[in-house]
Amino acid sequence: MLERAERAQPGVLTDPTCFADFLTFVLADDAALATAKIMTQLQHAVAAAQARAASADLTVTLGFSATAWQRLFADRPMPAELRPFTERRDGPRHFPATPGDIFAMVKSARMDFNFLAAKTLARALEGAATLIEDIQGFSYLDDHDMIDFVDGTENPSGALRAESILVGEEDPDYAGGSYLTVQRYVHRRDKWEAQETGYQERVIGRTKAGDVELDDDVKPAWAHVAKSKVEVDGKEQRMFRQNRAFGTALEQGTMFVGFVRSADTMETSLQQMILADEDGNYDRLLDFVEARSGANYFVPPQPFLDSFSG
């Protein structure tokens, strides 16, 4: 069997690029879905876009929801941990579950090539699926987010990245695949900017200027880096965030795009963030951002996609 990293879709392991396009499709309710045709059209669309964008290192990463898997790949076993996104609410904090059957992440060094790829994908799925959301993301001030902190500092790299986010021997049929959670967060800019820098740093758990994690005796239990971190038997369970800023001067936010080896890692992280513990601690970053979407996908290994090529 090929090594997991060799089986992964190329965009899963590569670093986020300057520009990204995040596309969410919903399968048509009344369409007689011809899986082989849909997958072949998607593959041809990806190849056509890459041929036009050879100089921009364009990749297209495809993920499928549990519902899409049941409709498109009913003759193949469901990935072991693929399940719908769970809506969560605690007080004013809300993680909604929103529609999404096929998710495409287009990455490259040029926004125009991403746009070309997005149009090509949408055209390839005409009649079978509707594009319901198209978010164009970008690198903001050297990988900062829209609240002016560096995003993705703790991302694993090298061999640790593949080990952390790619399915292995626990589900050998899908080794090289990855579980993906996508959320679109809108920032409450005025409320955030009204806070002094010291409080902002405690909310995040890192310094604003130097991107250094606060010491444990300074970092609050409700800091984002504390509440989002998942440990099992004292070992941190890592995820790979391919987040990107999006928006305009009128509204802006962050596309959270998180890859994990086990869907349980993401479930635990989100649970810790939104639910207040016995001491009333939740992720205080949620006072300043609002989740507008939430969906889970499985990103199958490349050989799975290639098996439909025609």
The 8 nearest C-alpha neighbors of each residue, nearest first, counted from 0:
[[1, 2, 3, 6, 174, 171, 5, 172],
 [0, 2, 5, 3, 6, 4, 175, 174],
 [3, 1, 5, 4, 0, 6, 175, 174],
 [2, 4, 175, 6, 5, 174, 1, 7],
 [5, 3, 7, 6, 2, 161, 175, 165],
 [4, 6, 2, 3, 7, 1, 175, 8],
 [5, 7, 175, 3, 300, 4, 301, 1],
 [8, 6, 175, 300, 4, 301, 5, 176],
 [7, 9, 301, 10, 11, 300, 60, 6],
 [10, 8, 11, 7, 12, 13, 58, 60],
 [9, 11, 13, 58, 60, 8, 12, 59],
 [12, 10, 9, 8, 13, 7, 60, 258],
 [11, 13, 10, 9, 14, 161, 160, 7],
 [14, 12, 10, 11, 15, 9, 16, 241],
 [13, 15, 16, 12, 241, 10, 11, 156],
 [16, 14, 241, 13, 17, 106, 242, 19],
 [17, 15, 18, 107, 106, 108, 14, 19],
 [16, 18, 138, 108, 137, 107, 15, 19],
 [17, 19, 137, 16, 110, 136, 107, 108],
 [20, 18, 106, 136, 105, 135, 137, 21],
 [19, 21, 135, 105, 134, 104, 136, 113],
 [22, 20, 104, 134, 133, 103, 135, 105],
 [23, 21, 133, 103, 102, 132, 20, 104],
 [22, 24, 102, 132, 99, 131, 130, 101],
 [23, 25, 130, 101, 129, 131, 99, 100],
 [26, 24, 100, 128, 129, 99, 27, 101],
 [27, 25, 128, 127, 100, 28, 129, 24],
 [26, 28, 128, 30, 127, 29, 25, 129],
 [29, 27, 30, 26, 31, 25, 127, 128],
 [30, 28, 27, 31, 32, 26, 127, 126],
 [29, 31, 27, 32, 28, 127, 126, 26],
 [32, 30, 33, 29, 127, 27, 28, 34],
 [31, 33, 30, 34, 127, 71, 37, 70],
 [32, 34, 36, 35, 37, 31, 71, 127],
 [35, 33, 37, 71, 36, 32, 38, 72],
 [34, 36, 38, 37, 33, 307, 39, 308],
 [35, 37, 39, 33, 34, 38, 40, 307],
 [38, 36, 34, 40, 39, 35, 41, 33],
 [39, 37, 41, 35, 40, 36, 307, 34],
 [38, 40, 42, 36, 308, 41, 37, 309],
 [41, 39, 43, 37, 38, 42, 123, 44],
 [42, 40, 44, 38, 39, 43, 123, 37],
 [41, 43, 39, 45, 44, 40, 38, 46],
 [42, 44, 46, 40, 45, 41, 47, 39],
 [45, 43, 41, 47, 42, 46, 120, 119],
 [44, 46, 42, 48, 43, 47, 49, 41],
 [45, 47, 43, 49, 44, 48, 50, 42],
 [46, 48, 44, 50, 45, 49, 43, 51],
 [49, 47, 116, 45, 51, 50, 46, 52],
 [50, 48, 52, 46, 51, 47, 53, 57],
 [49, 51, 47, 48, 53, 52, 46, 45],
 [52, 50, 48, 49, 53, 47, 112, 54],
 [53, 51, 49, 55, 54, 50, 112, 57],
 [52, 54, 50, 55, 49, 51, 56, 57],
 [53, 55, 52, 56, 57, 51, 108, 49],
 [54, 56, 108, 52, 57, 107, 53, 109],
 [57, 55, 107, 54, 53, 58, 108, 52],
 [56, 58, 107, 55, 106, 49, 52, 59],
 [59, 57, 106, 10, 105, 60, 56, 107],
 [60, 58, 105, 104, 10, 103, 45, 61],
 [59, 61, 104, 10, 103, 8, 58, 105],
 [62, 60, 103, 102, 298, 59, 104, 63],
 [61, 63, 298, 102, 297, 296, 101, 103],
 [64, 62, 101, 296, 297, 100, 67, 68],
 [63, 65, 296, 100, 67, 66, 295, 68],
 [64, 66, 68, 82, 67, 81, 83, 69],
 [67, 65, 69, 64, 68, 70, 100, 83],
 [68, 66, 70, 64, 100, 69, 65, 71],
 [67, 69, 65, 72, 71, 66, 70, 64],
 [68, 70, 73, 66, 67, 72, 71, 65],
 [71, 69, 67, 68, 73, 72, 66, 32],
 [70, 72, 68, 34, 67, 69, 73, 32],
 [73, 71, 68, 74, 75, 69, 70, 34],
 [72, 74, 69, 75, 70, 71, 68, 76],
 [73, 75, 72, 76, 71, 69, 77, 70],
 [76, 74, 72, 73, 77, 68, 69, 78],
 [77, 75, 78, 74, 73, 72, 79, 172],
 [76, 78, 79, 75, 68, 81, 69, 65],
 [79, 77, 81, 80, 76, 173, 170, 297],
 [78, 80, 81, 77, 170, 76, 169, 82],
 [81, 79, 78, 262, 82, 261, 263, 178],
 [82, 80, 78, 65, 79, 297, 296, 77],
 [81, 83, 65, 80, 84, 295, 64, 296],
 [84, 82, 295, 65, 85, 294, 64, 81],
 [83, 85, 294, 295, 96, 86, 293, 82],
 [86, 84, 96, 87, 83, 95, 94, 293],
 [85, 87, 96, 95, 94, 84, 88, 93],
 [88, 86, 94, 93, 85, 95, 89, 273],
 [87, 89, 93, 92, 94, 90, 86, 273],
 [88, 90, 92, 274, 91, 273, 93, 87],
 [89, 91, 92, 88, 93, 274, 275, 273],
 [90, 92, 89, 93, 88, 286, 285, 273],
 [93, 91, 89, 90, 88, 273, 285, 94],
 [94, 92, 88, 87, 95, 91, 89, 290],
 [93, 95, 87, 86, 290, 88, 96, 293],
 [96, 94, 86, 292, 293, 93, 97, 87],
 [95, 97, 293, 86, 84, 294, 85, 292],
 [96, 98, 293, 292, 294, 95, 99, 84],
 [99, 97, 25, 100, 294, 96, 293, 23],
 [98, 100, 25, 23, 24, 101, 294, 97],
 [101, 99, 64, 25, 67, 63, 24, 26],
 [102, 100, 63, 24, 62, 99, 23, 64],
 [103, 101, 23, 62, 22, 61, 24, 63],
 [102, 104, 61, 22, 60, 21, 105, 59],
 [105, 103, 21, 60, 59, 20, 106, 22],
 [104, 106, 59, 20, 19, 58, 113, 103],
 [107, 105, 19, 58, 57, 16, 18, 104],
 [108, 106, 57, 109, 55, 56, 16, 18],
 [107, 109, 55, 17, 18, 16, 56, 110],
 [110, 108, 107, 111, 112, 18, 55, 113],
 [109, 111, 113, 112, 18, 114, 108, 107],
 [112, 110, 114, 113, 109, 115, 116, 108],
 [111, 113, 115, 114, 110, 109, 52, 116],
 [114, 112, 116, 110, 111, 115, 105, 117],
 [115, 113, 111, 117, 112, 116, 118, 110],
 [114, 116, 112, 118, 113, 117, 111, 119],
 [115, 117, 119, 48, 113, 114, 118, 120],
 [116, 118, 114, 120, 119, 115, 113, 121],
 [119, 117, 121, 115, 116, 120, 122, 114],
 [118, 120, 116, 122, 117, 121, 44, 123],
 [119, 121, 123, 117, 122, 118, 44, 116],
 [122, 120, 118, 124, 123, 119, 117, 125],
 [121, 123, 119, 125, 120, 124, 118, 44],
 [124, 122, 120, 121, 40, 125, 119, 41],
 [123, 125, 121, 127, 122, 128, 126, 120],
 [126, 124, 122, 127, 123, 128, 121, 129],
 [127, 125, 128, 124, 27, 30, 129, 123],
 [126, 128, 124, 27, 125, 26, 30, 32],
 [129, 127, 26, 27, 25, 124, 126, 24],
 [130, 128, 25, 24, 131, 26, 27, 125],
 [129, 131, 24, 23, 132, 121, 25, 128],
 [132, 130, 24, 23, 129, 25, 133, 22],
 [133, 131, 23, 22, 130, 134, 24, 21],
 [132, 134, 22, 21, 135, 23, 20, 131],
 [135, 133, 21, 20, 136, 132, 22, 245],
 [136, 134, 20, 19, 245, 21, 133, 137],
 [137, 135, 245, 19, 243, 244, 18, 20],
 [138, 136, 18, 17, 244, 243, 19, 139],
 [137, 139, 17, 142, 243, 18, 244, 141],
 [138, 140, 142, 143, 141, 137, 244, 144],
 [141, 139, 143, 142, 138, 144, 147, 149],
 [142, 140, 143, 139, 138, 149, 144, 17],
 [143, 141, 138, 139, 140, 149, 150, 144],
 [144, 142, 149, 148, 150, 139, 147, 140],
 [145, 143, 147, 146, 148, 150, 244, 149],
 [144, 146, 147, 252, 244, 143, 251, 253],
 [145, 147, 144, 148, 191, 188, 143, 186],
 [148, 146, 145, 144, 143, 149, 207, 140],
 [149, 147, 143, 207, 144, 146, 150, 210],
 [148, 150, 143, 142, 144, 210, 152, 151],
 [151, 149, 143, 144, 152, 142, 148, 242],
 [150, 152, 154, 153, 240, 149, 242, 241],
 [153, 151, 154, 150, 149, 210, 155, 142],
 [154, 152, 151, 155, 239, 237, 150, 238],
 [153, 155, 239, 151, 152, 240, 156, 238],
 [156, 154, 160, 159, 153, 239, 157, 237],
 [157, 155, 160, 159, 158, 154, 161, 239],
 [156, 158, 159, 160, 155, 161, 12, 162],
 [157, 159, 160, 161, 162, 156, 155, 163],
 [160, 158, 162, 157, 161, 156, 155, 163],
 [161, 159, 155, 156, 163, 158, 162, 157],
 [160, 162, 158, 163, 165, 159, 164, 4],
 [163, 161, 159, 160, 164, 165, 158, 260],
 [164, 162, 160, 161, 237, 260, 159, 165],
 [163, 165, 260, 259, 161, 162, 177, 258],
 [166, 164, 260, 177, 175, 176, 161, 162],
 [165, 167, 174, 260, 175, 176, 177, 170],
 [168, 166, 174, 169, 171, 170, 165, 175],
 [167, 169, 171, 170, 174, 166, 172, 173],
 [168, 170, 167, 171, 166, 174, 79, 173],
 [171, 169, 168, 172, 173, 167, 174, 166],
 [172, 170, 168, 174, 173, 167, 169, 166],
 [173, 171, 170, 174, 78, 76, 168, 167],
 [174, 172, 171, 176, 170, 175, 300, 299],
 [175, 173, 167, 166, 171, 176, 3, 172],
 [176, 174, 3, 7, 6, 300, 165, 166],
 [177, 175, 299, 300, 166, 298, 165, 174],
 [176, 178, 165, 298, 260, 166, 164, 297],
 [179, 177, 297, 259, 258, 262, 296, 298],
 [178, 180, 258, 296, 257, 295, 297, 177],
 [179, 181, 295, 257, 294, 256, 296, 258],
 [180, 182, 256, 294, 255, 293, 295, 257],
 [183, 181, 293, 255, 292, 254, 184, 290],
 [184, 182, 254, 292, 291, 290, 255, 253],
 [183, 185, 290, 253, 289, 252, 291, 288],
 [186, 184, 252, 289, 288, 251, 290, 253],
 [187, 185, 288, 252, 188, 287, 251, 289],
 [188, 186, 287, 288, 190, 189, 191, 185],
 [187, 189, 191, 186, 190, 192, 287, 146],
 [188, 190, 192, 191, 187, 193, 186, 287],
 [189, 191, 193, 188, 192, 187, 287, 194],
 [192, 190, 188, 193, 189, 194, 287, 187],
 [191, 193, 189, 194, 190, 188, 195, 146],
 [192, 194, 190, 191, 189, 195, 188, 196],
 [195, 193, 192, 191, 199, 198, 196, 190],
 [194, 196, 197, 198, 199, 193, 192, 191],
 [197, 195, 199, 198, 200, 194, 207, 201],
 [198, 196, 200, 199, 195, 201, 194, 206],
 [197, 199, 201, 200, 196, 195, 202, 194],
 [198, 200, 196, 202, 201, 197, 203, 194],
 [201, 199, 197, 203, 198, 206, 202, 205],
 [200, 202, 204, 198, 203, 199, 218, 222],
 [203, 201, 222, 199, 200, 204, 283, 284],
 [202, 204, 223, 200, 222, 201, 205, 224],
 [205, 203, 201, 222, 200, 218, 213, 224],
 [206, 204, 212, 213, 211, 200, 203, 210],
 [207, 205, 210, 211, 200, 209, 208, 212],
 [206, 208, 148, 210, 209, 200, 205, 147],
 [209, 207, 206, 210, 148, 211, 205, 149],
 [208, 210, 211, 206, 207, 205, 212, 149],
 [211, 209, 206, 207, 205, 208, 149, 212],
 [212, 210, 206, 205, 209, 213, 207, 208],
 [213, 211, 205, 204, 206, 214, 210, 218],
 [212, 214, 205, 218, 204, 217, 211, 215],
 [215, 213, 217, 216, 218, 212, 204, 205],
 [214, 216, 218, 217, 213, 219, 212, 220],
 [215, 217, 214, 218, 219, 213, 220, 204],
 [218, 216, 214, 215, 213, 219, 201, 204],
 [217, 219, 215, 213, 204, 214, 216, 201],
 [220, 218, 221, 222, 217, 201, 204, 215],
 [219, 221, 222, 225, 218, 280, 226, 281],
 [222, 220, 282, 280, 219, 281, 283, 226],
 [223, 221, 202, 204, 225, 203, 219, 224],
 [222, 224, 203, 282, 226, 225, 227, 284],
 [225, 223, 227, 222, 204, 226, 228, 203],
 [226, 224, 222, 223, 228, 227, 220, 221],
 [225, 227, 272, 223, 271, 228, 282, 224],
 [228, 226, 268, 224, 225, 272, 223, 229],
 [227, 229, 225, 226, 224, 268, 230, 235],
 [230, 228, 236, 235, 268, 227, 264, 267],
 [229, 231, 235, 234, 233, 236, 232, 228],
 [232, 230, 234, 233, 235, 229, 236, 264],
 [233, 231, 234, 230, 235, 236, 229, 264],
 [232, 234, 231, 230, 235, 229, 236, 228],
 [235, 233, 230, 231, 232, 236, 229, 237],
 [234, 236, 230, 229, 237, 231, 233, 228],
 [237, 235, 229, 230, 234, 264, 238, 231],
 [238, 236, 163, 235, 239, 155, 259, 229],
 [237, 239, 259, 258, 164, 240, 257, 163],
 [240, 238, 258, 154, 257, 241, 155, 259],
 [239, 241, 257, 242, 256, 151, 238, 258],
 [240, 242, 256, 15, 257, 239, 243, 255],
 [243, 241, 255, 256, 254, 240, 253, 244],
 [242, 244, 136, 254, 137, 253, 138, 245],
 [245, 243, 253, 136, 137, 144, 252, 254],
 [246, 244, 136, 252, 251, 253, 135, 137],
 [245, 247, 251, 250, 252, 248, 244, 249],
 [246, 248, 249, 250, 251, 245, 252, 244],
 [247, 249, 250, 251, 246, 245, 188, 252],
 [248, 250, 247, 251, 246, 188, 252, 186],
 [251, 249, 247, 246, 248, 252, 185, 186],
 [252, 250, 246, 247, 245, 185, 186, 249],
 [251, 253, 185, 186, 184, 245, 244, 145],
 [252, 254, 244, 184, 243, 245, 255, 183],
 [253, 255, 183, 242, 243, 182, 256, 184],
 [254, 256, 242, 182, 181, 253, 183, 257],
 [257, 255, 181, 242, 241, 240, 180, 254],
 [256, 258, 240, 180, 179, 239, 255, 241],
 [257, 259, 179, 239, 178, 238, 164, 177],
 [260, 258, 164, 238, 178, 261, 177, 262],
 [259, 261, 164, 165, 166, 177, 163, 178],
 [262, 260, 263, 259, 264, 178, 80, 166],
 [261, 263, 264, 265, 80, 178, 266, 259],
 [264, 262, 266, 261, 265, 267, 80, 268],
 [265, 263, 267, 262, 266, 261, 268, 236],
 [264, 266, 268, 267, 262, 263, 269, 259],
 [267, 265, 263, 269, 264, 268, 270, 262],
 [268, 266, 270, 264, 265, 269, 263, 271],
 [267, 269, 227, 265, 271, 270, 266, 229],
 [270, 268, 272, 266, 271, 267, 265, 273],
 [271, 269, 267, 272, 268, 273, 274, 266],
 [272, 270, 268, 269, 226, 274, 273, 267],
 [273, 271, 282, 269, 226, 270, 281, 227],
 [272, 274, 270, 281, 271, 269, 282, 92],
 [275, 273, 271, 281, 89, 270, 272, 276],
 [274, 276, 281, 279, 280, 273, 277, 278],
 [277, 275, 279, 280, 278, 274, 281, 271],
 [276, 278, 279, 275, 280, 274, 281, 271],
 [279, 277, 276, 280, 275, 281, 220, 221],
 [278, 280, 275, 276, 277, 281, 274, 221],
 [281, 279, 275, 221, 276, 278, 220, 282],
 [280, 282, 275, 221, 272, 273, 274, 283],
 [281, 283, 272, 221, 223, 284, 226, 285],
 [284, 282, 285, 286, 202, 221, 281, 222],
 [283, 285, 286, 282, 287, 202, 223, 288],
 [284, 286, 283, 288, 287, 282, 289, 92],
 [287, 285, 284, 283, 288, 92, 289, 282],
 [286, 288, 187, 285, 284, 191, 186, 190],
 [289, 287, 186, 285, 187, 185, 286, 184],
 [290, 288, 185, 184, 291, 186, 285, 287],
 [291, 289, 184, 94, 183, 292, 185, 182],
 [290, 292, 183, 184, 289, 95, 185, 182],
 [293, 291, 182, 183, 97, 95, 290, 96],
 [292, 294, 182, 96, 97, 181, 95, 84],
 [295, 293, 84, 181, 180, 96, 97, 99],
 [296, 294, 180, 84, 179, 83, 64, 181],
 [297, 295, 64, 63, 179, 62, 178, 180],
 [296, 298, 178, 62, 63, 179, 299, 177],
 [297, 299, 62, 177, 176, 61, 178, 296],
 [300, 298, 176, 297, 303, 301, 173, 177],
 [301, 299, 176, 7, 175, 6, 303, 302],
 [300, 302, 8, 304, 303, 7, 6, 305],
 [303, 301, 305, 304, 300, 306, 6, 299],
 [304, 302, 306, 301, 305, 300, 299, 307],
 [305, 303, 301, 306, 302, 307, 300, 299],
 [306, 304, 302, 308, 307, 303, 301, 42],
 [305, 307, 303, 304, 308, 302, 309, 301],
 [308, 306, 305, 35, 304, 39, 38, 309],
 [309, 307, 39, 305, 306, 42, 38, 304],
 [308, 39, 307, 35, 36, 306, 305, 42]]
